[in-house]
């Protein structure tokens, strides 16, 4: 039987998948390496007050670009876009590595984000192009394990670079890894070709989306910290956010090729999983961004050891991601995994809110392991539900939209947790430290873990306890978000996973009103339908027309 035009040759899936894993590893390693090196970086460059922007700039840029990459991938194909995204990411790494001030570093991170926004979205969409939804669970689980692996290796590498050859190598390392990624994508990735009419980019929609996203993140970053919540600046940002969001809805309803199609929101499963992903994103990135800093400052361990202390979380995430992926492929069921995962995330955050600065390290590691257990069951399965709800002809747009709102959660999580953490820390240090301490102990705006370890006993305990008391309660405040996500996912309809690679097949999911799904019109031409047969363990055993 001849292969379908939209099917990837079965013998080519493994090398193709290696290329996608390399691209995702590039982004994941960068983020996790930086988390460990961040305390030393801000200490050397003198900018604790700008610390949250090192992370927020990357996430904000990546978030804005996700829907753009997703839409253009559907319109013109994904391979060239993925190579371009990797190249931009590498350029941002060079800018950041050469930075001598915090603003220069933040600029480099923003450029990285412009490229990084396409790495995960395009990789996930390409997988959907060539692997059926039923079989995809296994592959999505492996992609999830890539992030978990990077979250273990990244902090270790970040700590080793920071303590030996310099934190700049957290950025320089992206150059050889990026070149390897481009080579793998160039030679091994052969996605289906897409014949489309002339592209009509939704410039107005992209502009409104970028402005609304930026002002939203600025509101959460500056509110209650740089400016009062009722100050003219914050109120003005809120007004611009709402106005741009309303304008976006108006524009997208009329655009020929909307970057964020409103039809997506007619699907109940898309709406529920997207909101749940946003809430879990707040919890996940709010925690991951600042736990390495917490561990170094509070426990006094080195950057390398702080990375090792994250192994329990990433270990459970890696294992459960792979096991959950295989279970979905074998059984076709995913709803129970989503409910159990969000419950575990909520439990892990609630336990972490009880942390005290002198508790045993193994207890903190246990809490992190519980959090990782939940994330491993949740993140990749949320994407799988979305991809199963839409035809392959728009799967890039749908995947990007889902990732966009999850990254909004990541932006909000990093910004809100960072803002609350920073403001709490400044307030507690001001309240607890004697008035003459700055003259004796130096500028606390440039303090590093090494400087904390050299403080006299009473001052050391004040600083360490302040770091603990600044972060732990914030984690407790975001724990209920995971419970809300769990409640929402109870209403997800567990639709059978497709075994077809037909680009026009639509998942049998209900719309937001509980009625049968509205049609998605897809002008993709005629394709031969390929269905995969599965053995008793869910393994693919052949194809049938």
Buried (B, 14 or more C-beta within 10 A) or exposed (E): EEEBBBBBEEEEBEEBBBBBBBBBBBBBBBBBBBBBBBBBBBBBBEBBBBBBBBBBBBBBBBBBBBBBBBBBBBBEBBBEBBBBBBBBBBBBBBBBBEBEEBEBBBBBBBBBBBBBBBBBBBBBBBBBBBBBBBBBBBBBBBBBBBBBBBBBBBBBBBBBBBBEEBBBBBBBBBBEBBEBBBEBBEEBBBBBEBEEEEEEBBEBBBBBBBBBBBBBBBBBBBBBBBBEEEBEBBBEBBEBBEBBBEBBBEBBEEBEBBBBBEBBBBBBBBBBBBBBBBBBBBBBBBBBBBBBBBBBBBBBBBBBBBBBBBBBBBBBBBBBBBBBBBBBBBBBEBBEBBBBBBBBBBBBBBBBBEBEBEBEEEEBBBBBBBBBBBBBBBBBBBBBBBBBBBBBBBBBBBBBBBBBBBBBBBBBBBBBBBBBBBBBBBEBBEEBBEEEBEEEBEEBBBBBBBBBBEBEEEBBBBBBBBBBBBBBBBBBBBBBBBBBBBEBBEEBBBBEBBBBBBBBBBBEBBBEEEEEBEEBEBEBEEBBBBBBEBEEEBBBEEBEE
